[in-house]
Amino acid sequence: MGEPMEKISMDPEVLSGKPVIKGTRIPVYLIIQLLANGMTEKEILSQYTTLKKQDIKAALVYASKCLENEETIVI
């Protein structure tokens, strides 16, 4: 299965280099947004049939790593 981060790709030719699930044009931020808005993993997988359960986990791990060293943002 490999490490979750191996499933993330950034290519300037794909969505202007935004992180996507490797082999797709599905951006990490979209997966995070869908989960944040209450969509279940099962619903996401049925709507985006190229995704696998491991891809959703990879998106969450990627987002976590990005935020790990960020400063707190007051909203």
N, C-alpha and C positions, 0 to 999 in steps of 0.2 A: 504494500500500500504506500509506503514512503512517508516522508514527513509532510505535514499539512502545508508548510510554506513552499514545498516543491510544486504545489498545484496552482500557485499564483504566478502570473506573468505580467511583465510591463514592457511593452514594445511601442516606440513612438509612432508606428504605423497602425496601431490598433487603439482606438479611442484616445488618441493624443497621449499615449503612454500611461493612462490611468491603469491601476492594477485590476486585472481581470482573471477569471478562472482560465487557466491554461487550456488552449484549444477552443475557446469560445470568445464571444464578444460580450459576455456577461460580467459587468463590473462588480467588484467587491462591494462598493458602496450600495448598489442596488439590493444585494442580498441582505445587508445590514438594515437597510430601510424597510424591506419587506418584513423582516423579523420584528423590528421595532414597532411596526404598525399592526402587529398581531397575527401576521400570516404564520401558519405552522410550517414546520419543515416538510411535512407531507404535501401541503398545498403548494409550496414552492417547487418541490420536485415534480408535481403533476403539471404545473404551469410551464416549467422550464425543463423539458424532458432530457436535455443534454447534460443537466447537472446530476451529480451523485451526492449522496449523504456526506461523503468525505469533502466535497467541494464546499458545502455550507460550513463545515467545521473549519476548513482552511480559511474561509473568509473571516470567521470569528477570530481565529488565531492571529491572522494578519492585522485585523483592526485592533486587537488587544496589544500586539507588539508595537503598533504605531502610537498608541496612546500611553504606553508604559512609561515613557520618559517625557511626556508632554507636561507642560504646566497646566494648572487648573484654570479653566475658563469660566468666568462668572457670566451667567446668562439671566 
